Amino acid sequence: MCWRSSKLLEWGGVAAAVVYSLLVAMNIGAEFIGFALLLASAGLIGLWSYIGKHHGILSLQLFYAAAAIIGMVRWYGG
């Protein structure tokens, strides 16, 4: 993977996580969108960490993805 693609995965994941955090913290009713962003972030950073062999970060992203799915199910499913 080229350097530019790697940085896009890394920083795209970071940006999605920042927006997720702000949406949830503002408590404006956009939690489902926030959890979807958390899932996207976990996917992007997870792929980046898998390619770069950052196993600790990959493990953390798997947890974040699971937390995002739980949040989406609980928020939308009631």
C-alpha positions in Angstrom: 0.0 0.0 0.0 1.3 3.4 -0.8 2.1 6.0 1.8 -0.7 8.3 0.7 -3.4 5.5 1.0 -2.0 4.6 4.4 -2.3 8.2 5.6 -5.8 8.4 4.2 -6.9 5.4 6.2 -5.2 6.6 9.4 -6.4 10.2 9.3 -9.8 9.4 7.9 -10.4 7.2 10.9 -9.2 9.8 13.3 -11.5 12.5 11.7 -14.5 10.1 12.0 -13.7 9.4 15.6 -13.4 13.1 16.4 -16.8 13.8 14.9 -18.3 10.8 16.6 -17.1 12.1 20.0 -18.4 15.6 19.4 -21.9 14.3 18.3 -22.3 12.1 21.3 -20.9 14.8 23.7 -23.3 17.5 22.4 -26.3 15.3 23.2 -28.3 16.6 20.2 -30.0 13.3 19.3 -27.4 12.3 16.7 -26.1 9.4 18.6 -26.9 6.8 15.9 -25.0 8.8 13.3 -22.2 9.1 15.9 -22.1 5.3 16.4 -22.0 4.8 12.6 -19.0 7.1 12.5 -17.4 5.2 15.3 -17.9 2.0 13.2 -16.4 3.7 10.1 -13.5 4.9 12.2 -12.8 1.5 13.6 -12.9 0.0 10.1 -10.5 2.6 8.7 -8.0 2.5 11.5 -8.4 -1.3 11.8 -7.4 -1.7 8.2 -4.5 0.7 8.6 -3.3 -1.2 11.7 -3.7 -4.6 10.0 -1.6 -3.4 7.0 1.0 -1.9 9.3 1.0 -4.9 11.6 0.0 -2.7 14.6 -1.6 -5.6 16.5 -2.5 -3.7 19.7 -4.3 -0.9 17.8 -6.1 -3.6 15.7 -7.4 -5.2 18.9 -8.6 -1.9 20.1 -10.4 -1.2 16.9 -12.2 -4.5 17.1 -13.5 -3.5 20.5 -14.6 -0.1 19.2 -16.4 -1.8 16.2 -18.2 -4.0 18.7 -19.1 -1.1 20.9 -20.4 0.9 17.8 -22.6 -2.0 16.8 -24.0 -2.4 20.3 -24.7 1.3 20.5 -26.4 1.3 17.1 -28.6 -1.6 18.0 -29.5 -0.3 21.4 -30.2 3.3 20.1 -32.2 2.3 17.0 -33.7 -0.9 18.3 -34.8 0.7 21.5 
